[in-house]
């Protein structure tokens, strides 16, 4: 099997990230049943897969996995200090999300994001999120918006140091919290998936990346200020800018 080339930017995962033993209650006689051992192994496997998935997402958003490059599960597993199985499972999830493509007998190729695809994602996100934000701007009390201030501040903090992976998480957390005020959980999940897809690898240098993040983060804080003030004119202008000139 051809090994995928693993870039040096992908940091080691083990042993510091190795999950602790997952224990289940012992029986009165001090023994574990077969079902308990099975549950324990299943929980451990899911825990490792979840941590690998998080690490891979951070590496993708941070540009440590290169668009167009093929990476094999065994090679990444060796880098992370785990077997190929949780890496393969995590990569399958990323394939569902559109971040990578399966390459039979080789591994997974990191998807390339073109300008047209990003524009289409932005358009769909705007169609879903903008009307909800404008409705919430008219109905949500100021105290509820104040509660989101730490989330907006987190995007600024990540942008200030050029932490694209950290920014991606805080950016989605802010948008998700805003949409959760609608009470429509189906909308929240659909919007969150679209948002994640729009964050996959971009070919931007460190300087351009930080400037881009800072500009985006400043829109979060300005939007929150306008929502607190219930200034609908400013809210409308800001959300249009935030979604690349969406017609709202």
C-alpha positions as semicolon CSV with decimal commas, in nm:
position;residue;x (nm);y (nm);z (nm)
1;X;0,000;0,000;0,000
2;X;0,134;0,344;-0,087
3;X;0,193;0,556;0,219
4;X;0,051;0,907;0,221
5;X;0,303;1,181;0,286
6;X;0,254;1,337;0,628
7;X;0,362;1,695;0,665
8;X;0,586;1,798;0,956
9;X;0,325;2,047;1,075
10;X;0,103;1,770;1,208
11;X;0,205;1,735;1,569
12;X;0,230;1,406;1,757
13;X;-0,085;1,287;1,924
14;X;0,048;1,033;2,176
15;X;0,132;0,975;2,450
16;X;-0,001;1,298;2,602
17;X;-0,336;1,265;2,424
18;X;-0,383;0,898;2,502
19;X;-0,724;0,864;2,671
20;X;-0,736;0,727;3,028
21;X;-0,874;0,384;3,100
22;X;-1,250;0,377;3,097
23;X;-1,374;0,173;3,392
24;X;-1,716;0,030;3,460
25;X;-1,854;-0,065;3,802
26;X;-1,730;-0,398;3,930
27;X;-1,965;-0,676;4,031
28;X;-2,001;-0,757;4,400
29;X;-1,752;-1,043;4,359
30;X;-1,495;-0,810;4,200
31;X;-1,523;-0,937;3,841
32;X;-1,628;-0,777;3,513
33;X;-1,890;-0,936;3,294
34;X;-1,832;-0,989;2,922
35;X;-2,084;-0,714;2,837
36;X;-1,907;-0,466;3,066
37;X;-1,571;-0,535;2,902
38;X;-1,732;-0,490;2,561
39;X;-1,883;-0,156;2,665
40;X;-1,547;-0,044;2,805
41;X;-1,362;-0,125;2,482
42;X;-1,633;0,045;2,275
43;X;-1,619;0,364;2,483
44;X;-1,239;0,371;2,461
45;X;-1,247;0,326;2,082
46;X;-1,503;0,603;2,038
47;X;-1,301;0,829;2,267
48;X;-0,984;0,779;2,063
49;X;-1,172;0,825;1,735
50;X;-1,327;1,147;1,866
51;X;-0,991;1,287;1,972
52;X;-0,832;1,191;1,640
53;X;-1,123;1,352;1,454
54;X;-1,073;1,672;1,650
55;X;-0,697;1,667;1,583
56;X;-0,749;1,608;1,211
57;X;-1,006;1,888;1,186
58;X;-0,763;2,126;1,354
59;X;-0,484;2,016;1,119
60;X;-0,708;2,065;0,816
61;X;-0,832;2,409;0,914
62;X;-0,484;2,512;1,024
63;X;-0,338;2,416;0,686
64;X;-0,117;2,138;0,824
65;X;-0,276;1,889;0,586
66;X;-0,226;2,011;0,232
67;X;-0,513;2,028;-0,021
68;X;-0,454;1,774;-0,297
69;X;-0,216;1,565;-0,086
70;X;-0,293;1,197;-0,016
71;X;-0,251;1,072;0,341
72;X;-0,274;0,710;0,448
73;X;-0,437;0,600;0,771
74;X;-0,128;0,398;0,882
75;X;0,104;0,697;0,827
76;X;-0,121;0,934;1,020
77;X;-0,175;0,671;1,288
78;X;0,201;0,643;1,334
79;X;0,227;1,020;1,362
80;X;-0,051;1,034;1,622
81;X;0,070;0,726;1,809
82;X;-0,245;0,523;1,749
83;X;-0,350;0,238;1,522
84;X;-0,481;0,304;1,173
85;X;-0,836;0,209;1,270
86;X;-0,946;0,527;1,457
87;X;-0,771;0,740;1,194
88;X;-0,956;0,559;0,917
89;X;-1,288;0,600;1,100
90;X;-1,223;0,970;1,156
91;X;-1,127;1,016;0,791
92;X;-1,449;0,847;0,682
93;X;-1,641;1,108;0,881
94;X;-1,436;1,384;0,721
95;X;-1,518;1,236;0,380
96;X;-1,889;1,262;0,464
97;X;-1,830;1,628;0,555
98;X;-1,651;1,689;0,226
99;X;-1,310;1,765;0,375
100;X;-1,134;1,467;0,218
101;X;-1,190;1,221;-0,066
102;X;-1,137;0,846;-0,044
103;X;-0,858;0,721;-0,270
104;X;-0,895;0,340;-0,301
105;X;-0,590;0,144;-0,181
106;X;-0,401;0,462;-0,097
107;X;-0,579;0,667;0,167
108;X;-0,752;1,004;0,167
109;X;-0,692;1,312;-0,044
110;X;-0,753;1,651;0,116
111;X;-1,019;1,827;-0,089
112;X;-0,942;2,148;-0,274
113;X;-1,179;2,437;-0,216
114;X;-1,233;2,662;-0,514
115;X;-1,365;3,017;-0,504
116;X;-1,692;2,913;-0,667
117;X;-1,760;2,639;-0,411
118;X;-1,690;2,877;-0,122
119;X;-1,920;3,138;-0,276
120;X;-2,195;2,880;-0,313
121;X;-2,159;2,773;0,050
122;X;-2,171;3,137;0,160
123;X;-2,488;3,191;-0,045
124;X;-2,663;2,890;0,107
125;X;-2,557;2,991;0,458
126;X;-2,692;3,340;0,397
127;X;-3,027;3,206;0,275
128;X;-3,061;3,005;0,597
129;X;-2,902;3,225;0,863
130;X;-2,967;3,585;0,761
131;X;-3,350;3,582;0,786
132;X;-3,323;3,414;1,127
133;X;-3,072;3,671;1,253
134;X;-3,292;3,958;1,139
135;X;-3,595;3,806;1,310
136;X;-3,398;3,751;1,629
137;X;-3,273;4,110;1,616
138;X;-3,633;4,224;1,655
139;X;-3,732;3,986;1,934
140;X;-3,439;3,877;2,153
141;X;-3,379;4,090;2,465
142;X;-3,044;4,261;2,520
143;X;-2,949;4,037;2,814
144;X;-2,948;3,730;2,588
145;X;-2,712;3,904;2,347
146;X;-2,486;4,014;2,633
147;X;-2,446;3,646;2,725
148;X;-2,278;3,585;2,388
149;X;-2,005;3,843;2,448
150;X;-1,745;3,584;2,564
151;X;-1,797;3,390;2,241
152;X;-1,738;3,699;2,029
153;X;-1,432;3,785;2,237
154;X;-1,296;3,432;2,182
155;X;-1,300;3,486;1,805
156;X;-1,102;3,807;1,849
157;X;-0,847;3,637;2,076
158;X;-0,790;3,352;1,826
159;X;-0,767;3,594;1,533
160;X;-0,514;3,813;1,714
161;X;-0,260;3,529;1,724
162;X;-0,347;3,388;1,382
163;X;-0,484;3,065;1,529
164;X;-0,700;2,950;1,239
165;X;-0,803;2,622;1,403
166;X;-0,898;2,799;1,725
167;X;-1,078;3,066;1,529
168;X;-1,277;2,806;1,334
169;X;-1,407;2,656;1,657
170;X;-1,490;2,988;1,822
171;X;-1,647;3,120;1,501
172;X;-1,881;2,822;1,476
173;X;-1,959;2,843;1,848
174;X;-2,064;3,208;1,811
175;X;-2,286;3,147;1,509
176;X;-2,434;2,835;1,666
177;X;-2,519;3,023;1,987
178;X;-2,692;3,297;1,788
179;X;-2,902;3,049;1,592
180;X;-2,988;2,847;1,903
181;X;-3,185;3,149;2,022
182;X;-3,433;3,062;1,746
183;X;-3,522;2,737;1,923
184;X;-3,501;2,549;1,591
185;X;-3,252;2,268;1,650
186;X;-3,283;2,131;1,295
187;X;-3,184;2,470;1,157
188;X;-2,890;2,488;1,398
189;X;-2,754;2,149;1,289
190;X;-2,791;2,220;0,915
191;X;-2,630;2,562;0,948
192;X;-2,345;2,421;1,159
193;X;-2,267;2,157;0,896
194;X;-2,260;2,418;0,619
195;X;-2,041;2,642;0,833
196;X;-1,790;2,362;0,895
197;X;-1,774;2,280;0,523
198;X;-1,695;2,644;0,445
199;X;-1,395;2,635;0,682
200;X;-1,199;2,354;0,515
201;X;-0,847;2,428;0,384
202;X;-0,773;2,756;0,217
203;X;-0,443;2,849;0,053
204;X;-0,366;3,164;0,251
205;X;-0,030;3,277;0,384
206;X;0,016;3,359;0,754
207;X;-0,007;3,736;0,710
208;X;-0,318;3,726;0,490
209;X;-0,470;3,465;0,717
210;X;-0,439;3,681;1,029
211;X;-0,576;3,991;0,855
212;X;-0,869;3,788;0,725
213;X;-0,944;3,648;1,070
214;X;-0,921;3,986;1,241
215;X;-1,161;4,142;0,990
216;X;-1,410;3,858;1,039
217;X;-1,381;3,871;1,419
218;X;-1,441;4,246;1,424
219;X;-1,769;4,185;1,242
220;X;-1,876;3,953;1,523
221;X;-1,825;4,216;1,792
222;X;-1,984;4,491;1,584
223;X;-2,283;4,269;1,507
224;X;-2,328;4,185;1,873
225;X;-2,317;4,555;1,965
226;X;-2,584;4,630;1,706
227;X;-2,802;4,342;1,826
228;X;-2,778;4,463;2,185
229;X;-2,875;4,814;2,072
230;X;-3,147;4,666;1,847
231;X;-3,020;4,882;1,563
232;X;-3,180;4,692;1,276
233;X;-3,024;4,910;1,006
234;X;-2,672;4,833;1,127
235;X;-2,758;4,466;1,183
236;X;-2,882;4,436;0,825
237;X;-2,568;4,604;0,690
238;X;-2,334;4,388;0,898
239;X;-2,492;4,054;0,816
240;X;-2,487;4,144;0,448
241;X;-2,114;4,216;0,474
242;X;-2,049;3,905;0,684
243;X;-2,205;3,682;0,419
244;X;-2,016;3,840;0,130
245;X;-2,277;4,080;0,009
246;X;-2,583;3,859;0,044
247;X;-2,907;4,021;-0,075
248;X;-3,096;4,070;0,256
